[in-house]
Amino acid sequence: MLKNLRKVTVSAEPYVNETRYIVKTEKPVLKGGFIAKVSKETGLTEKEKELFGGKTPRIIFSAPDTLILVVPSSDPKICREYMSIFLKWLDTRYWEALEQIKEYGKITV
């Protein structure tokens, strides 16, 4: 249970060189492209590169309440550490950034 996103479930599918995480949230606010944008703007991408030797996780599916995230590691310790960081980031920095989307819709003619 997270403060802003509320109930979140996470399941993992380990592969040889990566782990795929399926993240489902109670609040339908997941936007794959916006997550990528905000992660660069807030420094999450740099932390990812540190953890994964220059590589970054990638989103292969995004719906308002579901995200499939490919983490470039099959080491359970590193994956757990990253997913803890990612979920905290999603519930704070990403959540706060959602307000920016309203700015794109303020169109005057």
N, C-alpha and C positions, 0 to 999 in steps of 0.2 A: 504494500500500500504506500503510494507516494503522495506527498502533500497536494500537488497540483493535478497530476495526471490520474490520481486516485488508484484504482485497482490496475495492476500491471502484471501480466504473466509472461514468463520467458521460458522458452524451451531451446535446447541446443542439439545440433546434429553435427558431430565431429566427422571430419574427412581427413585425408592424409596430410594435407598442408594448410588446411583452413577449418574453420568452424562456422557453421551457419546458425544464426540465432533468429528465432521467430519471436517478435515482441508484439504483444497485444495490449492495448490500453483501453481503459474505460472511456476516457475522453477522446473523441475522434478529431485529433489535431495533428496527426502525423502527415507531413508533406515532405517527401523524399528530397526534392530539389531544394527546398528551403532549409532542410536539415543540413545538407551539404554546404549551402551558402553560409549559414550561421556558424557551422563548425569551423570554417576558415576564418571568419570574422572574430571569433571569440578565442582562438588559440587551441581549440580541441584538435585540429588537424596536426599541429606541431607535436602535441602529446602523443598522438597516435603514431607518428613517424618515429618518435623516441622508443615507444614500446615495441614496434614491429620492424625495426631496422630500415626505416625509410619508406615502408609500405603503409597504406591506409586502408581501413575497412571500406567496404562499398555496399550500397543499398541496391538490392536486385529486385525488390518489390516494395511498393508503398501503397497503402490504402489509408483512409483517415484513421482507422483504429488498428492497423496491422503493418508491420515492417519486417522484411527479411534482410538481415544484416550479415554480410560475409566478413568474418574477422580473419586476417591473414596469419593464423597460428592454430596449431592443434595442441598446444601446451595448455592443459586445464588451468594451471595457476595464472598464466598470463591472460588467458581469456576471462577468467573470473575477475581479475583485477581491472581489465579494460571494461567489462560490462558494468561493473560497479561505478566506474568513472562515467561511462556513457549514460547510465540511467539517472545518476545525480545531475549530470549536465542537461539531459533532456527535461528533467523536472524543474530546473532552475533557469539556466541561461537560454535554452531554446524556448521554454514557456514564456519568459519575459519578452523574447524577440518576436513572438507571434503578434504583438501589438503593431509591429512595423507593417504587416500585411495590409492593415487598414489604410496606410498612407498611399499605397499603390492604387487604391480605388477612389481617391479624392480627385476626381476629374472635373474640371470646369470648362465650359465652352462659351 
